[in-house]
Amino acid sequence: MMGTEVIKLIIGIGDTLVGRLLLYDSLRMSFKDVKVRRNPGCELCGDSPTLTELVDYEAFCSVDLPSAEPEQDNVAFEISGPELKKVLDTGRPVTLLDVREPHEWEINRIDRAQLTPLSQFESFIPKLNPEDEIYLYCYKGKRSMTALKKLQDHGFQQLKSLSGGIDGWAEQVEPSMPRY
Amino acid sequence: MESKLSSDEIQRYSRHLVLPEVGMAGQEKLKAAKVLLIGAGGLGSPLGLYLGAAGVGTLGIMDDDVVDVTNLQRQVAHSTPNVGRPKVDSMRERIEEINPEVKVETYDVRLSRDNAPEIFAKYDIVVDGSDNFETRYLVNDAAFFAGIPLVYGSIFRFEGQISVFDPKRGGPCYRCLYSNPPPAALVPN
């Protein structure tokens, strides 16, 4: 469709998508055609533009949510793949939680882990014991930290999140594990 | 009658030439056109192949990435033996195989505010097949300053959106639609 638009613009035929946004949902197989008007207040192409040259786009796009917490706060609650391997190898009774979603669990998982998807994490919390030593992991280490904070809010204390997630684990600890 | 198309080209594009909306005049416009593709990934792959096959005379391809095995399931310009090679090289070879009449210019660099003005000045149309907001805003602004239309598309999972931004013809730009990027924490990586 983008290609057709290019060709129409070059040859000068048909009606292009200038002034329209076409939305496509391939699961419902539906198309929506939304009118987009020129914004007279647009910083770039409006009536009194304030942007007169290219800017720093990384800075422009790196605006964070005010609630986002700095990453260094998290480091104390992280454990590396090799460290986690050592813990698991001792054979002591620890709880290992995989907070990814079921379709990811189907692809790969760490032995001894139990599936507690972040999307339903609250429902698993009452089943966990605050006295236990709990390790959490996800794909890259972000969701497991979110889950860890939820457990902290419920008074859990012995918590670690696997830094780099199962993807880092596959790379550093278990090279035979399939990656995605 | 003198034609800007060779006999070989007339034969190659005959299924275009018999369409009254295209014809010889349209095909000659395609041959004279210079189109810049930003990104040789999921969107850029089919675009490059289709535009090259259709006879766009000059195709610029910009991407600083190399082919990864996880790209192959959707980035159809790249093939298994090309894993590890620059995407622009992989795509240039594929387009030249399909249509040797096309002049392919490759840019194995990331688009930046420094290189954008000079590169955009060489093209009539830019097509954004990038996968991040920094590049999308940069492409929009650079296209505006260069005075060329921008064909925009983006995909997330099963949903896509397409538009053409052409403020020079009275249309809106990407910033008219989205004046600010989403907060970084909400951007899927």
HADDOCK unambig.tbl for C-alpha pairs under 7 A between the chains (distance, minus, plus):
assign (segid A and resid 2 and name CA) (segid B and resid 151 and name CA) 6.58 0.50 0.50
assign (segid A and resid 2 and name CA) (segid B and resid 153 and name CA) 6.97 0.50 0.50
assign (segid A and resid 3 and name CA) (segid B and resid 47 and name CA) 5.60 0.50 0.50
assign (segid A and resid 3 and name CA) (segid B and resid 50 and name CA) 6.77 0.50 0.50
assign (segid A and resid 3 and name CA) (segid B and resid 51 and name CA) 6.35 0.50 0.50
assign (segid A and resid 6 and name CA) (segid B and resid 151 and name CA) 6.92 0.50 0.50
assign (segid A and resid 10 and name CA) (segid B and resid 29 and name CA) 6.45 0.50 0.50
assign (segid A and resid 10 and name CA) (segid B and resid 30 and name CA) 6.30 0.50 0.50
assign (segid A and resid 10 and name CA) (segid B and resid 33 and name CA) 6.82 0.50 0.50
assign (segid A and resid 11 and name CA) (segid B and resid 26 and name CA) 5.14 0.50 0.50
assign (segid A and resid 11 and name CA) (segid B and resid 29 and name CA) 6.02 0.50 0.50
assign (segid A and resid 11 and name CA) (segid B and resid 30 and name CA) 6.83 0.50 0.50
assign (segid A and resid 13 and name CA) (segid B and resid 21 and name CA) 6.87 0.50 0.50
assign (segid A and resid 17 and name CA) (segid B and resid 163 and name CA) 5.22 0.50 0.50
assign (segid A and resid 17 and name CA) (segid B and resid 164 and name CA) 5.10 0.50 0.50
assign (segid A and resid 18 and name CA) (segid B and resid 163 and name CA) 6.55 0.50 0.50
assign (segid A and resid 18 and name CA) (segid B and resid 164 and name CA) 4.74 0.50 0.50
assign (segid A and resid 18 and name CA) (segid B and resid 165 and name CA) 5.85 0.50 0.50
assign (segid A and resid 18 and name CA) (segid B and resid 166 and name CA) 6.48 0.50 0.50
assign (segid A and resid 18 and name CA) (segid B and resid 171 and name CA) 5.67 0.50 0.50
assign (segid A and resid 19 and name CA) (segid B and resid 171 and name CA) 5.27 0.50 0.50
assign (segid A and resid 19 and name CA) (segid B and resid 172 and name CA) 6.08 0.50 0.50
assign (segid A and resid 20 and name CA) (segid B and resid 163 and name CA) 6.13 0.50 0.50
assign (segid A and resid 21 and name CA) (segid B and resid 161 and name CA) 6.75 0.50 0.50
assign (segid A and resid 21 and name CA) (segid B and resid 162 and name CA) 5.81 0.50 0.50
assign (segid A and resid 21 and name CA) (segid B and resid 163 and name CA) 4.85 0.50 0.50
assign (segid A and resid 22 and name CA) (segid B and resid 161 and name CA) 5.49 0.50 0.50
assign (segid A and resid 22 and name CA) (segid B and resid 162 and name CA) 5.17 0.50 0.50
assign (segid A and resid 22 and name CA) (segid B and resid 163 and name CA) 6.30 0.50 0.50
assign (segid A and resid 23 and name CA) (segid B and resid 160 and name CA) 5.94 0.50 0.50
assign (segid A and resid 23 and name CA) (segid B and resid 161 and name CA) 4.55 0.50 0.50
assign (segid A and resid 23 and name CA) (segid B and resid 162 and name CA) 6.71 0.50 0.50
assign (segid A and resid 24 and name CA) (segid B and resid 159 and name CA) 5.55 0.50 0.50
assign (segid A and resid 24 and name CA) (segid B and resid 160 and name CA) 4.98 0.50 0.50
assign (segid A and resid 24 and name CA) (segid B and resid 161 and name CA) 5.98 0.50 0.50
assign (segid A and resid 25 and name CA) (segid B and resid 158 and name CA) 6.06 0.50 0.50
assign (segid A and resid 25 and name CA) (segid B and resid 159 and name CA) 4.55 0.50 0.50
assign (segid A and resid 25 and name CA) (segid B and resid 160 and name CA) 6.55 0.50 0.50
assign (segid A and resid 26 and name CA) (segid B and resid 158 and name CA) 5.37 0.50 0.50
assign (segid A and resid 26 and name CA) (segid B and resid 159 and name CA) 6.07 0.50 0.50
assign (segid A and resid 27 and name CA) (segid B and resid 158 and name CA) 6.26 0.50 0.50
assign (segid A and resid 36 and name CA) (segid B and resid 172 and name CA) 6.81 0.50 0.50
assign (segid A and resid 36 and name CA) (segid B and resid 177 and name CA) 6.76 0.50 0.50
assign (segid A and resid 37 and name CA) (segid B and resid 172 and name CA) 5.75 0.50 0.50
assign (segid A and resid 38 and name CA) (segid B and resid 171 and name CA) 5.79 0.50 0.50
assign (segid A and resid 38 and name CA) (segid B and resid 172 and name CA) 3.88 0.50 0.50
assign (segid A and resid 38 and name CA) (segid B and resid 173 and name CA) 6.99 0.50 0.50
assign (segid A and resid 38 and name CA) (segid B and resid 176 and name CA) 5.90 0.50 0.50
assign (segid A and resid 39 and name CA) (segid B and resid 172 and name CA) 6.77 0.50 0.50
assign (segid A and resid 39 and name CA) (segid B and resid 176 and name CA) 5.11 0.50 0.50
assign (segid A and resid 42 and name CA) (segid B and resid 175 and name CA) 6.65 0.50 0.50
assign (segid A and resid 42 and name CA) (segid B and resid 176 and name CA) 5.67 0.50 0.50
assign (segid A and resid 45 and name CA) (segid B and resid 167 and name CA) 6.78 0.50 0.50
assign (segid A and resid 54 and name CA) (segid B and resid 113 and name CA) 5.85 0.50 0.50
assign (segid A and resid 54 and name CA) (segid B and resid 141 and name CA) 6.65 0.50 0.50
assign (segid A and resid 54 and name CA) (segid B and resid 142 and name CA) 6.94 0.50 0.50
assign (segid A and resid 55 and name CA) (segid B and resid 113 and name CA) 6.96 0.50 0.50
assign (segid A and resid 57 and name CA) (segid B and resid 134 and name CA) 5.08 0.50 0.50
assign (segid A and resid 57 and name CA) (segid B and resid 138 and name CA) 6.62 0.50 0.50
assign (segid A and resid 58 and name CA) (segid B and resid 134 and name CA) 5.82 0.50 0.50
assign (segid A and resid 61 and name CA) (segid B and resid 133 and name CA) 6.71 0.50 0.50
assign (segid A and resid 61 and name CA) (segid B and resid 134 and name CA) 5.99 0.50 0.50
assign (segid A and resid 61 and name CA) (segid B and resid 181 and name CA) 5.73 0.50 0.50
assign (segid A and resid 61 and name CA) (segid B and resid 184 and name CA) 6.75 0.50 0.50
assign (segid A and resid 62 and name CA) (segid B and resid 184 and name CA) 5.36 0.50 0.50
assign (segid A and resid 63 and name CA) (segid B and resid 183 and name CA) 5.48 0.50 0.50
assign (segid A and resid 63 and name CA) (segid B and resid 184 and name CA) 5.84 0.50 0.50
assign (segid A and resid 64 and name CA) (segid B and resid 183 and name CA) 5.05 0.50 0.50
assign (segid A and resid 64 and name CA) (segid B and resid 184 and name CA) 5.13 0.50 0.50
assign (segid A and resid 64 and name CA) (segid B and resid 185 and name CA) 6.01 0.50 0.50
assign (segid A and resid 65 and name CA) (segid B and resid 183 and name CA) 5.80 0.50 0.50
assign (segid A and resid 65 and name CA) (segid B and resid 185 and name CA) 6.46 0.50 0.50
